[in-house]
Amino acid sequence: MVIRKQHIISWLLNKNYFATPNDITIPMLSSFEHSGYLANGIKWLCEVRDKNPNWGLPELLMPSFEKVMKKSAKSFFDIDHQLFQQFSEDEECGILLDKVFGTIVYGFGNNTLYVWLFRDVDGRSVLYNYFYYVSTEENKRLVHCNPTIIDNPELFNSNEEDRHNFYSSIANLLISYLAVKKYAKVETIIVPDKKITILEDNIKEYKYKEKVRNESGQEVIVMDSRWFVKIINENDIFVRGFFRLQNKKDEFGEWYKELIYVDSFIRHGYHRNAKIEDEQEKENNNENDKISH
Protein backbone atom coordinates (compact mmCIF):
# COMPACT_ATOMS: atom_id res chain seq x y z
CA MET A 1 0.00 0.00 0.00
CA VAL A 2 1.32 3.42 -0.94
CA ILE A 3 0.22 6.59 0.89
CA ARG A 4 0.70 9.25 -1.75
CA LYS A 5 1.02 12.97 -1.32
CA GLN A 6 -2.34 14.76 -1.42
CA HIS A 7 -2.76 18.50 -1.82
CA ILE A 8 -5.74 18.57 0.55
CA ILE A 9 -3.71 17.03 3.39
CA SER A 10 -0.66 19.25 2.88
CA TRP A 11 -2.90 22.33 2.60
CA LEU A 12 -4.78 21.56 5.82
CA LEU A 13 -1.68 20.75 7.87
CA ASN A 14 0.61 23.51 6.60
CA LYS A 15 -0.59 27.09 6.72
CA ASN A 16 2.20 28.11 4.34
CA TYR A 17 1.40 25.46 1.75
CA PHE A 18 0.45 26.97 -1.59
CA ALA A 19 -2.24 25.08 -3.50
CA THR A 20 -3.64 26.31 -6.82
CA PRO A 21 -7.38 26.17 -7.57
CA ASN A 22 -6.60 23.18 -9.78
CA ASP A 23 -4.86 21.32 -6.94
CA ILE A 24 -7.90 21.33 -4.67
CA THR A 25 -10.99 21.46 -6.80
CA ILE A 26 -14.38 20.03 -7.74
CA PRO A 27 -15.13 17.63 -10.61
CA MET A 28 -16.37 18.78 -14.00
CA LEU A 29 -20.13 18.18 -13.84
CA SER A 30 -23.02 18.79 -16.21
CA SER A 31 -25.20 19.87 -13.27
CA PHE A 32 -24.72 23.53 -12.33
CA GLU A 33 -26.61 22.85 -9.08
CA HIS A 34 -24.17 20.17 -7.97
CA SER A 35 -21.13 22.16 -9.10
CA GLY A 36 -22.32 25.15 -7.06
CA TYR A 37 -22.98 22.96 -4.05
CA LEU A 38 -19.45 21.47 -4.12
CA ALA A 39 -17.87 24.88 -4.73
CA ASN A 40 -19.57 26.08 -1.54
CA GLY A 41 -18.09 23.04 0.19
CA ILE A 42 -14.57 24.17 -0.76
CA LYS A 43 -15.35 27.70 0.43
CA TRP A 44 -16.69 26.37 3.73
CA LEU A 45 -13.56 24.27 4.30
CA CYS A 46 -11.40 27.35 3.63
CA GLU A 47 -13.26 29.16 6.41
CA VAL A 48 -12.72 26.24 8.78
CA ARG A 49 -8.99 26.10 7.93
CA ASP A 50 -8.65 29.80 8.73
CA LYS A 51 -9.65 28.99 12.33
CA ASN A 52 -6.54 26.79 12.70
CA PRO A 53 -8.13 23.58 14.02
CA ASN A 54 -5.81 20.87 15.33
CA TRP A 55 -6.22 18.24 12.62
CA GLY A 56 -3.52 15.97 14.01
CA LEU A 57 -1.73 13.50 11.73
CA PRO A 58 -3.62 11.69 8.94
CA GLU A 59 -4.81 8.29 10.14
CA LEU A 60 -4.99 5.18 7.97
CA LEU A 61 -7.56 2.49 8.76
CA MET A 62 -6.37 -1.08 8.26
CA PRO A 63 -8.92 -3.84 7.43
CA SER A 64 -8.52 -5.56 10.81
CA PHE A 65 -9.25 -2.36 12.71
CA GLU A 66 -12.36 -1.70 10.61
CA LYS A 67 -13.65 -5.18 11.44
CA VAL A 68 -13.25 -4.49 15.15
CA MET A 69 -15.11 -1.21 14.69
CA LYS A 70 -18.01 -2.87 12.87
CA LYS A 71 -18.36 -5.51 15.57
CA SER A 72 -18.44 -2.80 18.24
CA ALA A 73 -20.71 -0.33 16.42
CA LYS A 74 -23.99 -1.54 17.96
CA SER A 75 -22.61 -0.69 21.41
CA PHE A 76 -22.69 2.99 20.48
CA PHE A 77 -26.20 3.32 19.03
CA ASP A 78 -27.94 4.02 22.36
CA ILE A 79 -25.47 6.75 23.32
CA ASP A 80 -25.07 8.35 19.91
CA HIS A 81 -26.14 11.79 21.13
CA GLN A 82 -23.83 11.58 24.14
CA LEU A 83 -20.94 10.78 21.82
CA PHE A 84 -21.81 13.72 19.57
CA GLN A 85 -21.81 15.97 22.65
CA GLN A 86 -18.49 14.63 23.90
CA PHE A 87 -16.78 14.88 20.53
CA SER A 88 -18.14 18.42 20.10
CA GLU A 89 -16.83 19.48 23.53
CA ASP A 90 -13.43 18.02 22.64
CA GLU A 91 -13.56 19.70 19.21
CA GLU A 92 -12.59 16.42 17.58
CA CYS A 93 -11.40 16.79 14.02
CA GLY A 94 -9.05 14.96 11.73
CA ILE A 95 -8.17 13.37 8.42
CA LEU A 96 -9.02 9.72 7.89
CA LEU A 97 -7.71 7.66 4.98
CA ASP A 98 -10.20 4.96 3.97
CA LYS A 99 -10.09 2.51 1.06
CA VAL A 100 -13.81 2.88 0.31
CA PHE A 101 -14.58 6.58 0.89
CA GLY A 102 -11.16 8.06 0.12
CA THR A 103 -9.87 10.96 2.19
CA ILE A 104 -12.35 11.93 4.90
CA VAL A 105 -11.92 15.37 6.46
CA TYR A 106 -14.16 15.74 9.52
CA GLY A 107 -14.84 17.97 12.49
CA PHE A 108 -17.32 18.21 15.39
CA GLY A 109 -18.96 21.28 16.89
CA ASN A 110 -22.33 22.19 18.42
CA ASN A 111 -23.49 18.53 18.43
CA THR A 112 -22.82 18.45 14.70
CA LEU A 113 -20.51 16.31 12.57
CA TYR A 114 -19.12 18.04 9.46
CA VAL A 115 -17.66 15.91 6.65
CA TRP A 116 -15.79 16.62 3.40
CA LEU A 117 -14.95 13.73 1.07
CA PHE A 118 -12.03 13.90 -1.36
CA ARG A 119 -10.71 11.59 -4.06
CA ASP A 120 -7.22 11.74 -5.52
CA VAL A 121 -7.62 12.16 -9.30
CA ASP A 122 -4.43 12.49 -11.37
CA GLY A 123 -2.64 14.17 -8.49
CA ARG A 124 -5.50 16.56 -7.75
CA SER A 125 -7.64 16.56 -4.59
CA VAL A 126 -11.23 16.50 -5.84
CA LEU A 127 -14.16 17.17 -3.49
CA TYR A 128 -16.95 14.79 -4.49
CA ASN A 129 -19.37 15.38 -1.60
CA TYR A 130 -19.81 17.16 1.70
CA PHE A 131 -22.56 17.21 4.33
CA TYR A 132 -23.19 17.54 8.04
CA TYR A 133 -25.18 15.60 10.65
CA VAL A 134 -26.96 17.25 13.59
CA SER A 135 -27.61 15.08 16.66
CA THR A 136 -30.86 15.57 18.59
CA GLU A 137 -31.69 14.84 22.23
CA GLU A 138 -33.96 12.05 20.99
CA ASN A 139 -30.79 10.27 19.86
CA LYS A 140 -31.53 10.86 16.19
CA ARG A 141 -29.35 12.29 13.45
CA LEU A 142 -30.56 14.83 10.92
CA VAL A 143 -28.48 14.96 7.74
CA HIS A 144 -28.05 18.22 5.83
CA CYS A 145 -26.88 17.80 2.24
CA ASN A 146 -27.86 18.32 -1.36
CA PRO A 147 -30.66 15.73 -1.70
CA THR A 148 -29.97 14.84 -5.34
CA ILE A 149 -26.17 14.78 -5.51
CA ILE A 150 -26.01 11.17 -4.35
CA ASP A 151 -27.92 10.15 -7.51
CA ASN A 152 -25.51 11.89 -9.87
CA PRO A 153 -23.92 9.12 -12.02
CA GLU A 154 -20.93 11.38 -12.68
CA LEU A 155 -20.09 11.16 -8.99
CA PHE A 156 -21.49 7.82 -7.81
CA ASN A 157 -21.79 4.52 -9.64
CA SER A 158 -22.87 2.40 -6.64
CA ASN A 159 -26.19 0.55 -6.42
CA GLU A 160 -29.31 2.15 -4.99
CA GLU A 161 -28.99 0.51 -1.56
CA ASP A 162 -25.40 1.69 -1.12
CA ARG A 163 -26.38 5.21 -2.16
CA HIS A 164 -29.31 5.16 0.27
CA ASN A 165 -26.96 4.22 3.14
CA PHE A 166 -24.11 6.48 2.03
CA TYR A 167 -24.40 9.24 4.63
CA SER A 168 -25.21 6.99 7.57
CA SER A 169 -22.36 4.65 6.64
CA ILE A 170 -19.79 7.45 6.87
CA ALA A 171 -21.27 8.82 10.10
CA ASN A 172 -21.29 5.33 11.64
CA LEU A 173 -17.70 4.82 10.54
CA LEU A 174 -16.52 8.05 12.17
CA ILE A 175 -18.52 7.62 15.38
CA SER A 176 -17.35 4.02 15.85
CA TYR A 177 -13.78 4.93 14.99
CA LEU A 178 -13.59 7.83 17.44
CA ALA A 179 -15.43 5.94 20.21
CA VAL A 180 -13.07 2.97 19.97
CA LYS A 181 -10.06 5.28 19.89
CA LYS A 182 -11.34 7.30 22.86
CA TYR A 183 -12.66 4.61 25.19
CA ALA A 184 -10.27 1.74 24.47
CA LYS A 185 -6.53 2.01 24.62
CA VAL A 186 -5.49 1.61 21.02
CA GLU A 187 -2.12 0.58 19.66
CA THR A 188 -0.96 2.77 16.80
CA ILE A 189 1.91 2.58 14.34
CA ILE A 190 3.48 5.78 13.02
CA VAL A 191 4.88 5.47 9.51
CA PRO A 192 7.53 8.17 8.88
CA ASP A 193 7.61 10.04 5.60
CA LYS A 194 9.70 8.38 2.85
CA LYS A 195 9.77 5.11 4.78
CA ILE A 196 8.40 1.59 4.26
CA THR A 197 6.83 -0.18 7.24
CA ILE A 198 5.83 -3.86 7.26
CA LEU A 199 2.62 -4.49 9.19
CA GLU A 200 2.10 -7.98 10.54
CA ASP A 201 -0.90 -9.21 12.52
CA ASN A 202 -0.82 -12.44 14.51
CA ILE A 203 -4.58 -12.66 14.97
CA LYS A 204 -5.87 -16.02 13.79
CA GLU A 205 -9.05 -14.55 12.33
CA TYR A 206 -7.44 -11.56 10.63
CA LYS A 207 -4.12 -12.74 9.27
CA TYR A 208 -2.39 -10.27 7.01
CA LYS A 209 1.06 -9.00 6.23
CA GLU A 210 1.24 -5.73 4.38
CA LYS A 211 3.82 -3.13 3.45
CA VAL A 212 2.94 0.53 3.82
CA ARG A 213 5.08 3.04 1.93
CA ASN A 214 4.56 6.62 3.00
CA GLU A 215 5.07 9.23 0.27
CA SER A 216 2.61 11.75 1.70
CA GLY A 217 5.10 14.35 2.90
CA GLN A 218 4.34 13.89 6.60
CA GLU A 219 4.01 11.12 9.19
CA VAL A 220 0.87 8.98 9.00
CA ILE A 221 -0.71 7.04 11.86
CA VAL A 222 -1.80 3.46 11.09
CA MET A 223 -4.59 2.11 13.30
CA ASP A 224 -3.94 -1.45 14.46
CA SER A 225 -6.41 -3.84 16.11
CA ARG A 226 -4.08 -6.11 18.06
CA TRP A 227 -4.95 -4.37 21.32
CA PHE A 228 -8.40 -5.95 21.28
CA VAL A 229 -7.60 -9.64 20.82
CA LYS A 230 -6.10 -12.69 22.45
CA ILE A 231 -3.94 -15.41 21.00
CA ILE A 232 -5.69 -18.73 21.62
CA ASN A 233 -5.17 -22.46 21.22
CA GLU A 234 -6.54 -24.00 18.01
CA ASN A 235 -9.14 -25.95 20.04
CA ASP A 236 -10.35 -23.04 22.15
CA ILE A 237 -13.70 -21.32 21.60
CA PHE A 238 -13.04 -17.63 21.34
CA VAL A 239 -15.64 -15.10 22.53
CA ARG A 240 -14.77 -11.64 21.28
CA GLY A 241 -14.79 -8.67 23.63
CA PHE A 242 -17.40 -5.93 23.42
CA PHE A 243 -18.31 -2.47 24.69
CA ARG A 244 -21.02 -1.77 27.25
CA LEU A 245 -22.28 1.07 29.44
CA GLN A 246 -21.19 0.68 33.08
CA ASN A 247 -22.94 2.49 35.97
CA LYS A 248 -20.46 4.58 38.00
CA LYS A 249 -20.53 7.34 40.59
CA ASP A 250 -18.77 10.65 40.18
CA GLU A 251 -16.98 12.58 42.94
CA PHE A 252 -20.32 14.08 44.07
CA GLY A 253 -22.01 10.69 44.41
CA GLU A 254 -24.08 11.15 41.26
CA TRP A 255 -24.61 8.12 39.02
CA TYR A 256 -23.54 8.25 35.39
CA LYS A 257 -22.79 5.77 32.62
CA GLU A 258 -19.30 5.18 31.26
CA LEU A 259 -18.47 3.22 28.15
CA ILE A 260 -16.07 0.38 28.98
CA TYR A 261 -14.50 -2.46 27.06
CA VAL A 262 -15.34 -5.98 28.30
CA ASP A 263 -12.45 -8.33 27.64
CA SER A 264 -12.70 -11.17 25.20
CA PHE A 265 -12.51 -14.64 26.73
CA ILE A 266 -12.43 -18.35 25.87
CA ARG A 267 -14.61 -21.14 27.20
CA HIS A 268 -11.82 -23.65 27.82
CA GLY A 269 -8.12 -24.21 27.22
CA TYR A 270 -5.39 -21.62 27.64
CA HIS A 271 -5.00 -18.16 26.24
CA ARG A 272 -2.66 -15.18 26.25
CA ASN A 273 -4.13 -11.90 27.37
CA ALA A 274 -4.51 -9.02 24.98
CA LYS A 275 -2.58 -5.89 25.91
CA ILE A 276 -5.73 -4.13 27.08
CA GLU A 277 -6.40 -6.95 29.54
CA ASP A 278 -2.88 -6.82 30.93
CA GLU A 279 -3.27 -3.11 31.52
CA GLN A 280 -6.61 -3.60 33.29
CA GLU A 281 -5.12 -6.29 35.53
CA LYS A 282 -2.35 -3.86 36.52
CA GLU A 283 -4.93 -1.20 37.35
CA ASN A 284 -6.98 -3.66 39.43
CA ASN A 285 -3.87 -4.78 41.31
CA ASN A 286 -2.93 -1.18 42.02
CA GLU A 287 -6.41 -0.49 43.37
CA ASN A 288 -6.24 -3.57 45.62
CA ASP A 289 -2.83 -2.46 46.93
CA LYS A 290 -4.28 0.93 47.83
CA ILE A 291 -7.18 -0.68 49.71
CA SER A 292 -4.92 -3.09 51.63
CA HIS A 293 -2.71 -0.22 52.78
Secondary structure as UniProt FT lines:
FT   STRAND          2..4
FT   HELIX           7..13
FT   TURN            15..16
FT   TURN            21..23
FT   STRAND          24..25
FT   HELIX           32..49
FT   TURN            50..51
FT   STRAND          59..61
FT   HELIX           63..72
FT   HELIX           73..79
FT   HELIX           80..89
FT   TURN            90..91
FT   STRAND          93..98
FT   TURN            99..101
FT   STRAND          102..109
FT   TURN            110..111
FT   STRAND          112..121
FT   TURN            122..123
FT   STRAND          124..135
FT   TURN            137..138
FT   STRAND          141..144
FT   TURN            147..148
FT   HELIX           149..151
FT   TURN            153..155
FT   HELIX           160..164
FT   HELIX           166..183
FT   STRAND          188..191
FT   TURN            193..194
FT   STRAND          196..201
FT   TURN            205..206
FT   STRAND          208..215
FT   STRAND          220..223
FT   HELIX           226..228
FT   STRAND          231..232
FT   TURN            234..235
FT   STRAND          238..239
FT   STRAND          242..249
FT   TURN            251..252
FT   STRAND          255..262
FT   STRAND          265..266
FT   STRAND          271..272
FT   HELIX           275..292
//
